[in-house]
Structure formats: structure tokens, C-alpha cells
């Protein structure tokens, strides 16, 4: 893995780019060795999970953490609309439309 990281550091320099070692992280899943990965002169930080394109990636490789996060976001959205759910002057049809557009869209699309 260190040789791939070295290539990742050298090749972009040919076109004027550089990899920021402070923003780069290492997540090892099923790796036999646990030695530090060096980028330039800095050791990259090891992490157990991170978010990539809105999805949570962790050591287990499953989707449990991602699904729990999405459900939490939908629950939060639902809770923020409590005043609307309890309002007597808003029709049930409007409440259903709000639920579908706000809560359901967060649940299905993050």
C-alpha cells in the first residue's frame, strides 16, 4: 500500500497538483499489517469510518451506519415539523404533501 501511496504523491506533481497529507486519511479493512502509511514526510491518520459522497464507509463494510444516519436525519426533519403536525388549521392533505416532500425525500435520498 505504501508504494501505491508514493505513486499517488509523485504522479500528480507532474501536472502541478499535490495531495494534502493533512486532509488524507487511511481506512484499512482486512489488512494484515498495521504499519503507518507515509505521504511525503507525514504519516497519514488512521480512521475507522469516514463519509464519502454522502455515504458512511466503515471497517465492517456494511451499510448499518449509513442507514442509521439516514433514519436519524429523517427523524430530525419529522421532529422539526411537529408544530405543523399538531396544527388544527392545516388540512390532512397538506400535511401528507409536506411529509412526502420533506420527510420522505430525506429518508429515501439522504
Long-range contacts (C-beta under 8 A, 24 or more apart in sequence): 1-28, 1-31, 1-37, 2-35, 2-37, 2-38, 5-37, 5-38, 5-39, 5-44, 8-39, 9-39, 9-40, 25-50, 27-57, 27-58, 27-59, 28-59, 29-59, 29-61, 54-110, 70-106, 70-107, 70-110, 71-107, 73-106, 73-107, 73-110, 74-103, 74-104, 74-106, 74-107, 77-102, 77-103, 77-106, 78-103
